Amino acid sequence: MMFSPAVLVVVAVAIIGWFATIRAIGTSKLSDTLKRWLLIPSWVPWMAVALGAPIFTGVLPIAEAMNIGGAITAGMAVAVVIAGRQGPRQ
């Protein structure tokens, strides 16, 4: 299944925005545990922005957008859990 270039662009913009949010969270004075817990919730608004435009223009059906968003969010959640279990680096 090929995704339209518009969908790929908005997802890329959302991922870049999410990385900027991660950078802001990382440089904050919050505890490491709280920072880790903020990673996935900080993605949700960016995902809504990324997939909202193609949904409203009719390029992307809602069911497909939910599949894309769920897959990306699940992948990020797994990465956060794995990173948290590795513990601090020496």
CORJOJO-V241985 format. One record per residue. N is the residue number from 0. OMEGA is omega as a letter, one per 20 degrees, with the letter a starting at -180 (none if undefined). BURIAL is 1 if it has 16 or more other C-alpha atoms within 10 Angstrom, else 0. D_CENTER is the distance of its C-alpha to the mean C-alpha in Angstrom with 2 decimals. Layout:
N,OMEGA,BURIAL,D_CENTER  N,OMEGA,BURIAL,D_CENTER
//
This chain:
0,r,0,21.13  1,r,0,20.33  2,a,0,17.70  3,r,0,19.06  4,r,0,18.52  5,r,0,17.34  6,r,1,14.36  7,r,0,13.56  8,a,0,14.08  9,r,1,11.88  10,r,1,8.86  11,r,0,10.00  12,r,1,10.50  13,r,1,7.10  14,r,1,5.92  15,r,0,9.21  16,r,1,8.87  17,r,1,6.03  18,r,0,8.53  19,r,0,11.24  20,r,1,10.14  21,r,1,10.09  22,r,0,13.43  23,r,0,14.76  24,a,1,14.07  25,a,0,15.58  26,r,0,18.62  27,a,0,19.29  28,r,0,22.13  29,r,0,20.33  30,a,0,21.10  31,r,0,19.15  32,r,0,18.62  33,r,0,17.26  34,a,1,14.89  35,r,1,13.52  36,a,0,13.37  37,a,0,11.44  38,a,1,8.36  39,r,1,6.73  40,r,0,8.50  41,r,1,7.40  42,a,1,3.85  43,r,0,6.37  44,r,0,8.47  45,r,1,6.50  46,r,1,5.93  47,r,0,9.57  48,a,0,10.65  49,a,1,9.54  50,a,1,11.22  51,a,1,13.82  52,r,0,15.95  53,r,1,16.64  54,a,1,17.39  55,r,0,19.81  56,r,0,21.47  57,a,0,22.07  58,a,0,20.50  59,r,1,18.06  60,a,0,19.37  61,a,0,17.57  62,r,0,17.94  63,r,0,16.32  64,r,1,13.33  65,r,0,13.04  66,r,0,13.43  67,a,0,10.78  68,r,1,8.13  69,r,0,9.73  70,r,0,9.97  71,a,0,6.48  72,r,1,5.86  73,r,0,9.33  74,r,0,9.04  75,r,0,6.75  76,r,0,9.25  77,r,0,12.05  78,r,0,11.38  79,r,0,11.42  80,r,0,14.51  81,r,0,16.19  82,r,0,15.81  83,a,0,17.23  84,a,0,20.08  85,r,0,21.20  86,a,0,22.46  87,r,0,23.38  88,a,0,24.60  89,none,0,28.24
//
